[in-house]
Amino acid sequence: MLPLLIESTESYAGKSLMCLGLGLKFQRDGFKIAYLKPLGKSPIKVGKIITDEDAVFIQGALHLDEPLEQLCPVVVTQDLIIDAYDGKVRGLDKKVVDAYQKISRGKDIILIGGGGSLHEGTFLGLSSLRIARDFQAKVILLDNAEHEVNVDCILRAKEGLRNNLIGIILNRVPPHRIDFIRQRVIPFFQKREIDVLGIIPLDPLLNSISVRELQQILNGQFLFGEEYDTDLIEKFFVGSMNADKAIEYFKKSKNKAVIVGGDRPDIILAALETPTACVVLTGGLYPNDILLAKAEEMKIPMILVKDDTYSTVQKVDKILGRLRVKEEKKVKLGAKLIEREINFTLLYKKAGLKKKRKR
């Protein structure tokens, strides 16, 4: 039985999608798998149980039978943090070991979802570094290389993990940087006995956000189009230009959201006359009936928020790059990219796995 820890150099690097993509591939190759999230940091209530959002997502997507209490034995809540500061927390490591022993029965691979870094959770005694050592887990390190490869973090991880690290995966790599990484970065790591298991290219769809997520984050009110809330937004435009330039500007992108003051009917109309996923009206200013009728005609959701345009844009900036994968379109695309771009022959060799029959 193989414990396989998926860790990252920073938060929001794509670990949940990676666990899902790997899990689906392992299942297709005939392996019996389980999933463990030792330390949940995104609390969510399911019935009477406080669990982790990632655990719920993975349980459903991989059709796992184990109860959520076992998939995520420890959830970080404000009460737990206070107790930890007061020295009242004991036995969390035992809870994780007990859960691990239960879910591992009859399984070939245990996918372990790590934190935002190898050291996250140290104050609770549940760092990924410790978990990797205690369970003798093989580790795949995921790096968000959208802007640059976090070389120092990867080298430090190699020092800490030693032979437990079987390889790294570079995620969200812009297409124009892939050749440079292959020619320069990969040889650099190979000289230091660090294998690159795959390069996942940046895809706008995977970095998108649904209209519903946007509405919830902005605490907005649907004026129209709630039935289109699963549509995905790939780019954000701010409607601050002159009206005569607006249409040409908005034509540059289809799956976009336009953030504009409710007192700019000319800009709102321009957004509605181009392919647009959503229009966000700021300042709590309602549009006139003509604009609402146009939104309905074009089937473009319109959301009203109380904040001004600047504050709304700031909120949007904070969520970009911290998006979670929930939508079916994202899941299918992410799983496809993972299977296509990861060298599973090398991964299986490094992990000591032998491919089983396909299901």
Contacts in CASP RR format, 6 or more apart in sequence:
PFRMAT RR
TARGET T0000
AUTHOR 0000-0000-0000
METHOD contacts of the structure
MODEL  1
MLPLLIESTESYAGKSLMCLGLGLKFQRDGFKIAYLKPLGKSPIKVGKII
TDEDAVFIQGALHLDEPLEQLCPVVVTQDLIIDAYDGKVRGLDKKVVDAY
QKISRGKDIILIGGGGSLHEGTFLGLSSLRIARDFQAKVILLDNAEHEVN
VDCILRAKEGLRNNLIGIILNRVPPHRIDFIRQRVIPFFQKREIDVLGII
PLDPLLNSISVRELQQILNGQFLFGEEYDTDLIEKFFVGSMNADKAIEYF
KKSKNKAVIVGGDRPDIILAALETPTACVVLTGGLYPNDILLAKAEEMKI
PMILVKDDTYSTVQKVDKILGRLRVKEEKKVKLGAKLIEREINFTLLYKK
AGLKKKRKR
1 104 0 8 1.000
1 106 0 8 1.000
1 107 0 8 1.000
1 108 0 8 1.000
1 109 0 8 1.000
1 110 0 8 1.000
2 108 0 8 1.000
2 109 0 8 1.000
2 110 0 8 1.000
2 138 0 8 1.000
2 351 0 8 1.000
2 352 0 8 1.000
2 353 0 8 1.000
3 100 0 8 1.000
3 104 0 8 1.000
3 109 0 8 1.000
3 110 0 8 1.000
3 112 0 8 1.000
3 135 0 8 1.000
3 136 0 8 1.000
3 137 0 8 1.000
3 138 0 8 1.000
4 22 0 8 1.000
4 109 0 8 1.000
4 110 0 8 1.000
4 111 0 8 1.000
4 112 0 8 1.000
4 137 0 8 1.000
4 138 0 8 1.000
4 139 0 8 1.000
4 140 0 8 1.000
4 351 0 8 1.000
5 112 0 8 1.000
5 113 0 8 1.000
5 114 0 8 1.000
5 128 0 8 1.000
5 131 0 8 1.000
5 132 0 8 1.000
5 135 0 8 1.000
5 137 0 8 1.000
5 138 0 8 1.000
5 139 0 8 1.000
5 140 0 8 1.000
6 15 0 8 1.000
6 18 0 8 1.000
6 19 0 8 1.000
6 22 0 8 1.000
6 111 0 8 1.000
6 112 0 8 1.000
6 113 0 8 1.000
6 114 0 8 1.000
6 139 0 8 1.000
6 140 0 8 1.000
6 142 0 8 1.000
7 15 0 8 1.000
7 113 0 8 1.000
7 114 0 8 1.000
7 115 0 8 1.000
7 116 0 8 1.000
7 117 0 8 1.000
7 118 0 8 1.000
7 128 0 8 1.000
7 132 0 8 1.000
7 139 0 8 1.000
7 140 0 8 1.000
7 141 0 8 1.000
7 142 0 8 1.000
7 157 0 8 1.000
8 14 0 8 1.000
8 15 0 8 1.000
8 114 0 8 1.000
8 115 0 8 1.000
8 116 0 8 1.000
8 117 0 8 1.000
8 141 0 8 1.000
8 142 0 8 1.000
8 143 0 8 1.000
8 144 0 8 1.000
9 117 0 8 1.000
9 141 0 8 1.000
9 142 0 8 1.000
9 143 0 8 1.000
9 144 0 8 1.000
9 150 0 8 1.000
9 153 0 8 1.000
9 154 0 8 1.000
9 157 0 8 1.000
10 116 0 8 1.000
10 117 0 8 1.000
10 144 0 8 1.000
10 150 0 8 1.000
10 153 0 8 1.000
11 115 0 8 1.000
11 116 0 8 1.000
11 117 0 8 1.000
11 322 0 8 1.000
12 144 0 8 1.000
12 321 0 8 1.000
12 322 0 8 1.000
12 323 0 8 1.000
13 116 0 8 1.000
13 142 0 8 1.000
13 143 0 8 1.000
13 144 0 8 1.000
13 171 0 8 1.000
14 142 0 8 1.000
14 144 0 8 1.000
14 171 0 8 1.000
14 325 0 8 1.000
15 54 0 8 1.000
15 113 0 8 1.000
15 114 0 8 1.000
15 115 0 8 1.000
15 116 0 8 1.000
15 142 0 8 1.000
16 54 0 8 1.000
16 57 0 8 1.000
16 58 0 8 1.000
16 324 0 8 1.000
16 325 0 8 1.000
17 206 0 8 1.000
17 325 0 8 1.000
17 330 0 8 1.000
17 331 0 8 1.000
17 334 0 8 1.000
17 335 0 8 1.000
17 338 0 8 1.000
18 140 0 8 1.000
18 142 0 8 1.000
18 169 0 8 1.000
18 171 0 8 1.000
18 338 0 8 1.000
19 35 0 8 1.000
19 54 0 8 1.000
19 58 0 8 1.000
19 111 0 8 1.000
19 113 0 8 1.000
20 57 0 8 1.000
20 58 0 8 1.000
20 61 0 8 1.000
20 62 0 8 1.000
20 325 0 8 1.000
20 331 0 8 1.000
20 335 0 8 1.000
21 334 0 8 1.000
21 335 0 8 1.000
21 338 0 8 1.000
21 339 0 8 1.000
22 111 0 8 1.000
22 140 0 8 1.000
22 338 0 8 1.000
22 342 0 8 1.000
23 33 0 8 1.000
23 62 0 8 1.000
23 109 0 8 1.000
23 111 0 8 1.000
24 61 0 8 1.000
24 62 0 8 1.000
24 335 0 8 1.000
24 339 0 8 1.000
25 335 0 8 1.000
25 338 0 8 1.000
25 339 0 8 1.000
25 344 0 8 1.000
26 33 0 8 1.000
26 108 0 8 1.000
26 109 0 8 1.000
26 111 0 8 1.000
27 33 0 8 1.000
27 62 0 8 1.000
27 359 0 8 1.000
28 358 0 8 1.000
28 359 0 8 1.000
29 355 0 8 1.000
29 356 0 8 1.000
29 358 0 8 1.000
29 359 0 8 1.000
30 108 0 8 1.000
30 356 0 8 1.000
30 357 0 8 1.000
30 358 0 8 1.000
30 359 0 8 1.000
31 108 0 8 1.000
31 109 0 8 1.000
31 353 0 8 1.000
31 356 0 8 1.000
32 106 0 8 1.000
32 107 0 8 1.000
32 108 0 8 1.000
32 109 0 8 1.000
33 62 0 8 1.000
33 64 0 8 1.000
33 107 0 8 1.000
33 108 0 8 1.000
33 109 0 8 1.000
33 110 0 8 1.000
33 111 0 8 1.000
34 64 0 8 1.000
34 66 0 8 1.000
34 103 0 8 1.000
34 104 0 8 1.000
34 107 0 8 1.000
34 109 0 8 1.000
34 110 0 8 1.000
34 111 0 8 1.000
35 55 0 8 1.000
35 58 0 8 1.000
35 59 0 8 1.000
35 62 0 8 1.000
35 64 0 8 1.000
35 66 0 8 1.000
35 71 0 8 1.000
35 103 0 8 1.000
35 110 0 8 1.000
35 111 0 8 1.000
35 112 0 8 1.000
35 113 0 8 1.000
36 70 0 8 1.000
36 71 0 8 1.000
36 72 0 8 1.000
36 96 0 8 1.000
36 99 0 8 1.000
36 100 0 8 1.000
36 103 0 8 1.000
36 110 0 8 1.000
36 111 0 8 1.000
36 112 0 8 1.000
36 113 0 8 1.000
37 52 0 8 1.000
37 54 0 8 1.000
37 55 0 8 1.000
37 58 0 8 1.000
37 71 0 8 1.000
37 72 0 8 1.000
37 112 0 8 1.000
37 113 0 8 1.000
37 114 0 8 1.000
38 72 0 8 1.000
38 73 0 8 1.000
38 74 0 8 1.000
38 96 0 8 1.000
38 99 0 8 1.000
38 112 0 8 1.000
38 113 0 8 1.000
38 114 0 8 1.000
38 126 0 8 1.000
38 131 0 8 1.000
39 74 0 8 1.000
39 75 0 8 1.000
39 76 0 8 1.000
39 96 0 8 1.000
39 114 0 8 1.000
39 115 0 8 1.000
39 120 0 8 1.000
39 121 0 8 1.000
39 124 0 8 1.000
39 126 0 8 1.000
40 52 0 8 1.000
40 54 0 8 1.000
40 55 0 8 1.000
40 72 0 8 1.000
40 74 0 8 1.000
40 75 0 8 1.000
40 76 0 8 1.000
41 52 0 8 1.000
41 76 0 8 1.000
41 115 0 8 1.000
42 52 0 8 1.000
42 53 0 8 1.000
42 54 0 8 1.000
43 50 0 8 1.000
43 51 0 8 1.000
43 52 0 8 1.000
43 53 0 8 1.000
43 75 0 8 1.000
43 76 0 8 1.000
43 77 0 8 1.000
44 50 0 8 1.000
44 51 0 8 1.000
44 52 0 8 1.000
44 53 0 8 1.000
44 56 0 8 1.000
45 51 0 8 1.000
46 56 0 8 1.000
46 68 0 8 1.000
49 68 0 8 1.000
49 69 0 8 1.000
50 75 0 8 1.000
50 77 0 8 1.000
51 68 0 8 1.000
51 69 0 8 1.000
51 71 0 8 1.000
51 72 0 8 1.000
51 75 0 8 1.000
52 71 0 8 1.000
52 72 0 8 1.000
52 75 0 8 1.000
53 324 0 8 1.000
54 72 0 8 1.000
54 113 0 8 1.000
55 68 0 8 1.000
55 71 0 8 1.000
55 72 0 8 1.000
56 68 0 8 1.000
57 324 0 8 1.000
57 325 0 8 1.000
57 326 0 8 1.000
58 64 0 8 1.000
58 71 0 8 1.000
58 111 0 8 1.000
59 66 0 8 1.000
59 68 0 8 1.000
59 71 0 8 1.000
61 331 0 8 1.000
64 71 0 8 1.000
66 102 0 8 1.000
66 103 0 8 1.000
69 99 0 8 1.000
70 99 0 8 1.000
70 102 0 8 1.000
70 103 0 8 1.000
71 99 0 8 1.000
71 103 0 8 1.000
73 95 0 8 1.000
73 96 0 8 1.000
73 98 0 8 1.000
73 99 0 8 1.000
74 80 0 8 1.000
74 92 0 8 1.000
74 95 0 8 1.000
74 96 0 8 1.000
74 124 0 8 1.000
74 126 0 8 1.000
76 124 0 8 1.000
80 89 0 8 1.000
80 124 0 8 1.000
83 89 0 8 1.000
84 123 0 8 1.000
84 124 0 8 1.000
89 124 0 8 1.000
92 124 0 8 1.000
92 125 0 8 1.000
92 126 0 8 1.000
93 125 0 8 1.000
93 126 0 8 1.000
93 130 0 8 1.000
93 134 0 8 1.000
96 126 0 8 1.000
96 131 0 8 1.000
97 134 0 8 1.000
100 110 0 8 1.000
100 135 0 8 1.000
103 110 0 8 1.000
104 110 0 8 1.000
108 353 0 8 1.000
108 356 0 8 1.000
109 353 0 8 1.000
112 131 0 8 1.000
112 135 0 8 1.000
112 137 0 8 1.000
114 120 0 8 1.000
114 128 0 8 1.000
114 131 0 8 1.000
115 121 0 8 1.000
115 128 0 8 1.000
117 128 0 8 1.000
117 153 0 8 1.000
118 127 0 8 1.000
118 128 0 8 1.000
118 129 0 8 1.000
118 132 0 8 1.000
118 157 0 8 1.000
118 160 0 8 1.000
118 161 0 8 1.000
119 127 0 8 1.000
119 128 0 8 1.000
119 129 0 8 1.000
120 127 0 8 1.000
120 128 0 8 1.000
121 127 0 8 1.000
121 128 0 8 1.000
122 130 0 8 1.000
128 139 0 8 1.000
129 160 0 8 1.000
129 161 0 8 1.000
131 137 0 8 1.000
132 139 0 8 1.000
132 161 0 8 1.000
132 164 0 8 1.000
133 164 0 8 1.000
136 164 0 8 1.000
137 164 0 8 1.000
138 164 0 8 1.000
138 166 0 8 1.000
138 350 0 8 1.000
138 351 0 8 1.000
139 157 0 8 1.000
139 161 0 8 1.000
139 164 0 8 1.000
139 165 0 8 1.000
139 166 0 8 1.000
139 167 0 8 1.000
140 166 0 8 1.000
140 167 0 8 1.000
140 168 0 8 1.000
140 169 0 8 1.000
140 197 0 8 1.000
140 347 0 8 1.000
141 154 0 8 1.000
141 157 0 8 1.000
141 161 0 8 1.000
141 165 0 8 1.000
141 167 0 8 1.000
141 168 0 8 1.000
141 169 0 8 1.000
142 168 0 8 1.000
142 169 0 8 1.000
142 171 0 8 1.000
143 149 0 8 1.000
143 150 0 8 1.000
143 153 0 8 1.000
143 154 0 8 1.000
143 168 0 8 1.000
143 169 0 8 1.000
143 170 0 8 1.000
143 171 0 8 1.000
144 150 0 8 1.000
144 171 0 8 1.000
144 172 0 8 1.000
145 170 0 8 1.000
145 171 0 8 1.000
145 172 0 8 1.000
145 173 0 8 1.000
145 177 0 8 1.000
145 181 0 8 1.000
146 171 0 8 1.000
146 172 0 8 1.000
146 173 0 8 1.000
146 174 0 8 1.000
146 202 0 8 1.000
149 170 0 8 1.000
149 181 0 8 1.000
149 185 0 8 1.000
151 185 0 8 1.000
151 188 0 8 1.000
154 168 0 8 1.000
154 189 0 8 1.000
154 194 0 8 1.000
155 192 0 8 1.000
155 194 0 8 1.000
157 165 0 8 1.000
158 165 0 8 1.000
158 192 0 8 1.000
158 193 0 8 1.000
158 194 0 8 1.000
165 194 0 8 1.000
166 195 0 8 1.000
166 197 0 8 1.000
166 347 0 8 1.000
166 350 0 8 1.000
166 351 0 8 1.000
167 194 0 8 1.000
167 195 0 8 1.000
167 196 0 8 1.000
167 197 0 8 1.000
167 350 0 8 1.000
168 189 0 8 1.000
168 194 0 8 1.000
168 195 0 8 1.000
168 196 0 8 1.000
168 197 0 8 1.000
169 196 0 8 1.000
169 197 0 8 1.000
169 198 0 8 1.000
169 199 0 8 1.000
169 200 0 8 1.000
169 342 0 8 1.000
170 181 0 8 1.000
170 185 0 8 1.000
170 196 0 8 1.000
170 198 0 8 1.000
170 199 0 8 1.000
170 200 0 8 1.000
171 200 0 8 1.000
172 200 0 8 1.000
172 201 0 8 1.000
172 202 0 8 1.000
172 206 0 8 1.000
172 207 0 8 1.000
173 181 0 8 1.000
173 199 0 8 1.000
173 200 0 8 1.000
173 201 0 8 1.000
173 202 0 8 1.000
174 201 0 8 1.000
174 202 0 8 1.000
175 201 0 8 1.000
175 202 0 8 1.000
178 199 0 8 1.000
178 201 0 8 1.000
181 199 0 8 1.000
182 199 0 8 1.000
185 196 0 8 1.000
186 196 0 8 1.000
189 195 0 8 1.000
189 196 0 8 1.000
190 196 0 8 1.000
195 346 0 8 1.000
195 350 0 8 1.000
197 342 0 8 1.000
197 343 0 8 1.000
197 346 0 8 1.000
197 347 0 8 1.000
197 350 0 8 1.000
198 341 0 8 1.000
198 342 0 8 1.000
198 343 0 8 1.000
199 341 0 8 1.000
200 337 0 8 1.000
200 338 0 8 1.000
200 341 0 8 1.000
200 342 0 8 1.000
201 337 0 8 1.000
201 341 0 8 1.000
203 333 0 8 1.000
203 334 0 8 1.000
203 337 0 8 1.000
204 234 0 8 1.000
204 235 0 8 1.000
204 255 0 8 1.000
205 232 0 8 1.000
205 234 0 8 1.000
205 329 0 8 1.000
205 330 0 8 1.000
205 333 0 8 1.000
206 325 0 8 1.000
206 330 0 8 1.000
206 333 0 8 1.000
206 334 0 8 1.000
206 337 0 8 1.000
207 234 0 8 1.000
207 320 0 8 1.000
207 321 0 8 1.000
207 323 0 8 1.000
208 232 0 8 1.000
208 233 0 8 1.000
208 234 0 8 1.000
208 255 0 8 1.000
208 323 0 8 1.000
208 330 0 8 1.000
209 232 0 8 1.000
209 233 0 8 1.000
209 319 0 8 1.000
209 320 0 8 1.000
209 323 0 8 1.000
210 229 0 8 1.000
210 230 0 8 1.000
210 231 0 8 1.000
210 232 0 8 1.000
210 233 0 8 1.000
210 326 0 8 1.000
210 327 0 8 1.000
211 228 0 8 1.000
211 229 0 8 1.000
211 230 0 8 1.000
211 231 0 8 1.000
211 232 0 8 1.000
211 233 0 8 1.000
211 257 0 8 1.000
211 277 0 8 1.000
211 278 0 8 1.000
211 301 0 8 1.000
211 303 0 8 1.000
212 229 0 8 1.000
212 230 0 8 1.000
213 323 0 8 1.000
214 233 0 8 1.000
214 257 0 8 1.000
214 278 0 8 1.000
214 280 0 8 1.000
214 303 0 8 1.000
214 316 0 8 1.000
215 222 0 8 1.000
215 229 0 8 1.000
215 303 0 8 1.000
217 315 0 8 1.000
217 316 0 8 1.000
217 319 0 8 1.000
218 280 0 8 1.000
218 303 0 8 1.000
218 305 0 8 1.000
218 307 0 8 1.000
218 312 0 8 1.000
218 315 0 8 1.000
218 316 0 8 1.000
219 305 0 8 1.000
219 306 0 8 1.000
220 303 0 8 1.000
220 304 0 8 1.000
220 305 0 8 1.000
220 306 0 8 1.000
221 303 0 8 1.000
221 304 0 8 1.000
221 305 0 8 1.000
222 229 0 8 1.000
222 301 0 8 1.000
222 302 0 8 1.000
222 303 0 8 1.000
223 281 0 8 1.000
223 286 0 8 1.000
223 287 0 8 1.000
223 292 0 8 1.000
223 295 0 8 1.000
223 302 0 8 1.000
223 303 0 8 1.000
223 304 0 8 1.000
224 292 0 8 1.000
224 295 0 8 1.000
224 296 0 8 1.000
224 300 0 8 1.000
224 301 0 8 1.000
224 302 0 8 1.000
225 295 0 8 1.000
225 296 0 8 1.000
225 299 0 8 1.000
225 300 0 8 1.000
225 301 0 8 1.000
225 302 0 8 1.000
226 301 0 8 1.000
228 299 0 8 1.000
228 300 0 8 1.000
228 301 0 8 1.000
229 301 0 8 1.000
230 327 0 8 1.000
231 255 0 8 1.000
231 277 0 8 1.000
231 278 0 8 1.000
231 301 0 8 1.000
232 255 0 8 1.000
232 277 0 8 1.000
232 327 0 8 1.000
232 329 0 8 1.000
232 330 0 8 1.000
233 255 0 8 1.000
233 256 0 8 1.000
233 257 0 8 1.000
233 277 0 8 1.000
233 278 0 8 1.000
234 253 0 8 1.000
234 255 0 8 1.000
234 256 0 8 1.000
234 277 0 8 1.000
235 253 0 8 1.000
235 255 0 8 1.000
235 256 0 8 1.000
235 257 0 8 1.000
236 256 0 8 1.000
236 257 0 8 1.000
236 258 0 8 1.000
236 259 0 8 1.000
236 313 0 8 1.000
236 316 0 8 1.000
236 320 0 8 1.000
237 249 0 8 1.000
237 250 0 8 1.000
237 253 0 8 1.000
237 256 0 8 1.000
237 257 0 8 1.000
237 258 0 8 1.000
237 259 0 8 1.000
237 271 0 8 1.000
238 258 0 8 1.000
238 259 0 8 1.000
238 260 0 8 1.000
238 309 0 8 1.000
238 313 0 8 1.000
239 246 0 8 1.000
239 258 0 8 1.000
239 259 0 8 1.000
239 260 0 8 1.000
239 261 0 8 1.000
239 264 0 8 1.000
239 267 0 8 1.000
239 271 0 8 1.000
239 309 0 8 1.000
240 260 0 8 1.000
240 309 0 8 1.000
241 249 0 8 1.000
241 267 0 8 1.000
243 266 0 8 1.000
243 267 0 8 1.000
243 270 0 8 1.000
246 266 0 8 1.000
246 267 0 8 1.000
246 270 0 8 1.000
246 271 0 8 1.000
247 270 0 8 1.000
247 273 0 8 1.000
247 274 0 8 1.000
250 256 0 8 1.000
250 258 0 8 1.000
250 270 0 8 1.000
250 271 0 8 1.000
250 274 0 8 1.000
250 276 0 8 1.000
251 274 0 8 1.000
254 275 0 8 1.000
254 276 0 8 1.000
254 277 0 8 1.000
255 275 0 8 1.000
255 277 0 8 1.000
256 275 0 8 1.000
256 276 0 8 1.000
256 277 0 8 1.000
257 276 0 8 1.000
257 277 0 8 1.000
257 278 0 8 1.000
257 279 0 8 1.000
257 280 0 8 1.000
258 267 0 8 1.000
258 268 0 8 1.000
258 271 0 8 1.000
258 276 0 8 1.000
258 278 0 8 1.000
258 279 0 8 1.000
258 280 0 8 1.000
259 280 0 8 1.000
259 282 0 8 1.000
259 309 0 8 1.000
259 312 0 8 1.000
259 313 0 8 1.000
259 316 0 8 1.000
260 267 0 8 1.000
260 268 0 8 1.000
260 271 0 8 1.000
260 279 0 8 1.000
260 280 0 8 1.000
260 281 0 8 1.000
260 282 0 8 1.000
260 309 0 8 1.000
261 267 0 8 1.000
261 268 0 8 1.000
261 281 0 8 1.000
261 282 0 8 1.000
261 283 0 8 1.000
261 285 0 8 1.000
261 308 0 8 1.000
261 309 0 8 1.000
262 268 0 8 1.000
262 281 0 8 1.000
262 282 0 8 1.000
262 283 0 8 1.000
262 284 0 8 1.000
262 285 0 8 1.000
262 286 0 8 1.000
262 287 0 8 1.000
263 285 0 8 1.000
265 287 0 8 1.000
265 288 0 8 1.000
265 290 0 8 1.000
265 291 0 8 1.000
268 279 0 8 1.000
268 281 0 8 1.000
268 287 0 8 1.000
268 291 0 8 1.000
269 291 0 8 1.000
269 294 0 8 1.000
271 279 0 8 1.000
271 300 0 8 1.000
272 279 0 8 1.000
272 291 0 8 1.000
272 294 0 8 1.000
272 295 0 8 1.000
272 298 0 8 1.000
272 300 0 8 1.000
273 294 0 8 1.000
273 298 0 8 1.000
276 298 0 8 1.000
276 300 0 8 1.000
277 300 0 8 1.000
277 301 0 8 1.000
278 300 0 8 1.000
278 301 0 8 1.000
278 302 0 8 1.000
278 303 0 8 1.000
279 295 0 8 1.000
279 300 0 8 1.000
279 301 0 8 1.000
279 302 0 8 1.000
279 303 0 8 1.000
280 303 0 8 1.000
280 305 0 8 1.000
280 312 0 8 1.000
281 287 0 8 1.000
281 302 0 8 1.000
281 303 0 8 1.000
281 304 0 8 1.000
281 305 0 8 1.000
282 305 0 8 1.000
282 307 0 8 1.000
282 308 0 8 1.000
282 309 0 8 1.000
282 311 0 8 1.000
282 312 0 8 1.000
283 305 0 8 1.000
283 306 0 8 1.000
283 307 0 8 1.000
283 308 0 8 1.000
283 309 0 8 1.000
284 304 0 8 1.000
284 305 0 8 1.000
284 306 0 8 1.000
285 304 0 8 1.000
286 304 0 8 1.000
287 295 0 8 1.000
287 302 0 8 1.000
291 302 0 8 1.000
292 302 0 8 1.000
295 301 0 8 1.000
295 302 0 8 1.000
305 312 0 8 1.000
307 315 0 8 1.000
325 331 0 8 1.000
325 334 0 8 1.000
347 353 0 8 1.000
348 354 0 8 1.000
348 355 0 8 1.000
END
